[in-house]
């Protein structure tokens, strides 16, 4: 019994010191400013029916690899010469907060060494508040402003996401809100604009991502989105209505 206890303890420590990464690579100006090294973390608590990284949703995936926090830190430090135009490192998913403890440890190390950091998150975890203190550029998705519709298309409530977003609004910190726009799901901008206009968004930018099917072939079961595409007029209508409410919009 004593031996088993010791072995289990070692396994827990190893787990806490590693991150499960599905894929990684450089991207320019799409996941934060400048040229960035982007890590896609495995595991997500949402099941968006249009997800372009459906293989990142399960907590376990044979394609994902475990890297120690030190391994990732060393790789990032070796890549610093590539962080031009204000670039750095971005962690996305999946959902980054699924691996909150390990990510927080790594972000603290990067902050101490002057590396610009960004995360992209669905905003649903309470740990996000602490994590965000060590993040330079925060990107939060809001899939739908209505809770019932959010549950229908995402599989869970939007309550905690909205609570976190509203918290960040109240602190006045920088935040980049992304809204995936899908025909038949959430392509009416007025509900979004009415919700966000209740708050001080002077340090916020909004981006509208037109639906695509790049990740459709990654789905194991039935892909349920039909006729999800939106045209440029719909995206422009989002921009127009948000800007009429005094909110800043961006395109990346």
Secondary structure, DSSP 8 states (H G I E B T S, - for coil): -HHHHHHHHHHHHHHHTEEEEEEEEEEESSSSSSEEEEEEES--S---TT-TTGGGSSS--TT-EEEEHHHHHHHHHHTGGG--SS-EEEEESS-GGGGHHHHHHHHHHHHHTT--EEEEE-S--TTHHHHHTT-SEEEEE---SSHHHHHHHHSS-SHHHHHHHHHHHHHT--EEEEEEE-TTTS--HHHHHHHHTTS--TTEEEEEEE---TTGGG-SS-----S----HHHHHHHHHHHHHTT-EE---
